[in-house]
Amino acid sequence: MLGTRTVRVFADGFGGEVIRPGEPKYDAARAVWNGLVDRRPGLVVRPNGTADVVAALRFAREQDLVVAVRGGGHSIPGFSTCDDGIVIDLSRMRGATIDPAHRTAVCAGGALLSELDNAAQAVGLVCPVGVVSHTGVAGLTLGGGMGRLQRKFGLTIDSLRAVDLVTSEGGTVRASADENPDLFWGVRGAGANFGVATSFEYVLHPLDHPITHGTVVYPIERAGELAQLFTEISGTGPDELWLGFYIRLALPTEDFPPGIGGRPIAAVSVLHCGQPREAERDLGRLRAFGHPVAGSIEPKPHLAAQRLADVSSAWGHRFYMKSAFLRSLPGELVDMAVQHAHGIPEGAGGEFGFWSWGRAIAEVPEDATAFTGRTAAYWMGAEIQWDDPALDGPCREWARAGMADVGPFTTSGRYVNDVAEPRENARAIYGDGKYERLVGLKRIWDPDNVFRMNQNIRP
Ligand SMILES: Cc1cc2nc3c(=O)[nH]c(=O)nc-3n(C[C@H](O)[C@H](O)[C@H](O)COP(=O)(O)OP(=O)(O)OC[C@H]3O[C@@H](n4cnc5c(N)ncnc54)[C@H](O)[C@@H]3O)c2cc1C
């Protein structure tokens, strides 16, 4: 328990903001994205810069406090908050600075995807990041970073040049291919374990024309043949073309025709980052598939696509998911997803998503980064969102049951940022070999396991 005087002395010498239980800002400051998570930290501190992060960490260690580090606050298990300990909330350390001549970006440790997207697109450049623009750059990058540009430009970590970290000892260190390359290896996939990242440097890629993006929706009865088409186009389409195949409820009901709204449907989403005329050519087979019940594929600014899910994925809903990497997408897996979609608890929005994988992701050798799962053909996730606490059990159970039988179709590794269980076995995420290497790094950089609010590598 933190003494009032102890906190006052720390706050007097701290450059940033200090928020204590009972203060008017406390409830907003302790909230995180997932409404399932309700924790009460002893203190929330908001550093203005690296020196404040160092001071906060030193204080936490002196007082033997559990440390939670917060970037964008979107951790699904709620790792960026804690009970009783200290939250080091980087929300005052925002922004992305672009160097157009060298095609690089530097993001502060608390930046959001929207800041990187907006700044890069302003000069016709892009970094491959996730699909909801209020997600934190830090957590997403440190775990890997999937997104709709991944087949062309790879995971977010594949565009990462360097990271500046405050270590558990309160020192600062830079990790890149040239400086501390071993740490740089670990940071790219297991990064939340090694320090507080205060800045990220990325290489950017040209993207100065409209992308082609949207979704076509079909009755659930066509799920099997649509999945077949999805796998074929994923195999033959260019790197510019990302596809997602979904089995989900048609929500909100009023957006769909009578008889479809509120019921399970099958859908394919695409993002083609080539020129619009190339996209039309490459989407010919999907366009010819027949009469969708809804369709929205059209050229648009990349930033418009990046913001589309911001409201449906807004803060405060309750959320759970499970995911896996697949070697193939056989019909029986699609049938299983269709069957489970009929069992989504009433009052919840659930979906099975399958993303085309490979290409630029697979061009990086599997052992080049801690991230594990580059050789898969598809990523698959069962995701569910709801608001009524009475549905907590049924919704979690729905996602678990939906993924229970996918084992035979999976490849090694799991995406750490998708793991919703707070105490998952990290060995299963990285595999034995990488896990042992990560333990070695953890013993060097965080032997006392100060950074343990994560899928933890035990030193
Ligand atoms: C709505 C939504 C959409 C998503 N979409 C995608 C997607 O398209 N692609 C994808 O790959 N993932 C996606 N994710 C998953 C996302 O990558 C993870 O939830 C990620 O951890 C969020 O990062 P954050 O900074 O917002 O989270 P936080 O909750 O702040 O942090 C997540 C983890 O990283 C640590 N951390 C945060 N900041 C730092 C830092 N500066 N230094 C060291 N450690 C830090 C935290 O301690 C915690 O362990 C999505 C998640 C949500 C909720």
The ligand as an SDF file (V2000), in Angstrom:
LIG
                    3D

 53 58  0  0  0  0  0  0  0  0999 V2000
   -9.8460   -2.7420  -31.5130 C   0  0  0  0  0  0  0  0  0  0  0  0
   -8.5800   -3.5080  -31.7160 C   0  0  0  0  0  0  0  0  0  0  0  0
   -8.0950   -3.7030  -32.9960 C   0  0  0  0  0  0  0  0  0  0  0  0
   -6.9100   -4.3930  -33.1960 C   0  0  0  0  0  0  0  0  0  0  0  0
   -6.4620   -4.5790  -34.4670 N   0  0  0  0  0  0  0  0  0  0  0  0
   -5.2710   -5.1720  -34.6680 C   0  0  0  0  0  0  0  0  0  0  0  0
   -4.7350   -5.3040  -35.9760 C   0  0  0  0  0  0  0  0  0  0  0  0
   -5.3420   -4.9200  -36.9540 O   0  0  0  0  0  0  0  0  0  0  0  0
   -3.5140   -5.8730  -36.1060 N   0  0  0  0  0  0  0  0  0  0  0  0
   -2.8050   -6.3200  -35.0290 C   0  0  0  0  0  0  0  0  0  0  0  0
   -1.7060   -6.8070  -35.2070 O   0  0  0  0  0  0  0  0  0  0  0  0
   -3.3050   -6.2290  -33.7830 N   0  0  0  0  0  0  0  0  0  0  0  0
   -4.5130   -5.6730  -33.5880 C   0  0  0  0  0  0  0  0  0  0  0  0
   -5.0120   -5.5750  -32.3280 N   0  0  0  0  0  0  0  0  0  0  0  0
   -4.2640   -6.1370  -31.2060 C   0  0  0  0  0  0  0  0  0  0  0  0
   -3.2670   -5.0950  -30.7240 C   0  0  0  0  0  0  0  0  0  0  0  0
   -2.1120   -5.1750  -31.5230 O   0  0  0  0  0  0  0  0  0  0  0  0
   -2.8840   -5.3500  -29.2730 C   0  0  0  0  0  0  0  0  0  0  0  0
   -4.0180   -5.2720  -28.4610 O   0  0  0  0  0  0  0  0  0  0  0  0
   -1.7950   -4.3690  -28.8150 C   0  0  0  0  0  0  0  0  0  0  0  0
   -1.1930   -4.8860  -27.6760 O   0  0  0  0  0  0  0  0  0  0  0  0
   -2.3750   -2.9960  -28.5380 C   0  0  0  0  0  0  0  0  0  0  0  0
   -1.3580   -2.0870  -28.2720 O   0  0  0  0  0  0  0  0  0  0  0  0
   -1.6540   -0.8640  -27.2930 P   0  0  0  0  0  0  0  0  0  0  0  0
   -0.4050   -0.0740  -27.1890 O   0  0  0  0  0  0  0  0  0  0  0  0
   -2.8910   -0.1800  -27.7270 O   0  0  0  0  0  0  0  0  0  0  0  0
   -1.9830   -1.6470  -25.9850 O   0  0  0  0  0  0  0  0  0  0  0  0
   -1.5930   -1.5040  -24.4560 P   0  0  0  0  0  0  0  0  0  0  0  0
   -2.7390   -2.1310  -23.7300 O   0  0  0  0  0  0  0  0  0  0  0  0
   -1.2260   -0.1330  -24.0780 O   0  0  0  0  0  0  0  0  0  0  0  0
   -0.3020   -2.4220  -24.3620 O   0  0  0  0  0  0  0  0  0  0  0  0
   -0.2710   -3.7600  -24.8150 C   0  0  0  0  0  0  0  0  0  0  0  0
    0.9650   -4.4560  -24.2380 C   0  0  0  0  0  0  0  0  0  0  0  0
    2.1240   -3.7720  -24.6690 O   0  0  0  0  0  0  0  0  0  0  0  0
    2.8120   -3.2000  -23.5540 C   0  0  0  0  0  0  0  0  0  0  0  0
    3.1940   -1.8490  -23.9230 N   0  0  0  0  0  0  0  0  0  0  0  0
    2.3800   -0.8530  -24.3550 C   0  0  0  0  0  0  0  0  0  0  0  0
    3.1080    0.2350  -24.6280 N   0  0  0  0  0  0  0  0  0  0  0  0
    4.3950   -0.0760  -24.3630 C   0  0  0  0  0  0  0  0  0  0  0  0
    5.6050    0.6130  -24.4690 C   0  0  0  0  0  0  0  0  0  0  0  0
    5.6660    1.8680  -24.9120 N   0  0  0  0  0  0  0  0  0  0  0  0
    6.7580   -0.0220  -24.1080 N   0  0  0  0  0  0  0  0  0  0  0  0
    6.7210   -1.3020  -23.6710 C   0  0  0  0  0  0  0  0  0  0  0  0
    5.5940   -2.0070  -23.5430 N   0  0  0  0  0  0  0  0  0  0  0  0
    4.4460   -1.4050  -23.8900 C   0  0  0  0  0  0  0  0  0  0  0  0
    1.8260   -3.2180  -22.4180 C   0  0  0  0  0  0  0  0  0  0  0  0
    2.4560   -3.2870  -21.1750 O   0  0  0  0  0  0  0  0  0  0  0  0
    1.0160   -4.4630  -22.7190 C   0  0  0  0  0  0  0  0  0  0  0  0
    1.6760   -5.6120  -22.2810 O   0  0  0  0  0  0  0  0  0  0  0  0
   -6.2050   -4.9120  -32.0910 C   0  0  0  0  0  0  0  0  0  0  0  0
   -6.7050   -4.7330  -30.7980 C   0  0  0  0  0  0  0  0  0  0  0  0
   -7.8740   -4.0590  -30.6150 C   0  0  0  0  0  0  0  0  0  0  0  0
   -8.4050   -3.9130  -29.2350 C   0  0  0  0  0  0  0  0  0  0  0  0
  1  2  1  0
  2  3  1  0
  2 52  2  0
  3  4  2  0
  4  5  1  0
  4 50  1  0
  5  6  2  0
  6  7  1  0
  6 13  1  0
  7  8  2  0
  7  9  1  0
  9 10  1  0
 10 11  2  0
 10 12  1  0
 12 13  2  0
 13 14  1  0
 14 15  1  0
 14 50  1  0
 15 16  1  0
 16 17  1  0
 16 18  1  0
 18 19  1  0
 18 20  1  0
 20 21  1  0
 20 22  1  0
 22 23  1  0
 23 24  1  0
 24 25  2  0
 24 26  1  0
 24 27  1  0
 27 28  1  0
 28 29  2  0
 28 30  1  0
 28 31  1  0
 31 32  1  0
 32 33  1  0
 33 34  1  0
 33 48  1  0
 34 35  1  0
 35 36  1  0
 35 46  1  0
 36 37  1  0
 36 45  1  0
 37 38  2  0
 38 39  1  0
 39 40  1  0
 39 45  2  0
 40 41  1  0
 40 42  2  0
 42 43  1  0
 43 44  2  0
 44 45  1  0
 46 47  1  0
 46 48  1  0
 48 49  1  0
 50 51  2  0
 51 52  1  0
 52 53  1  0
M  END
$$$$
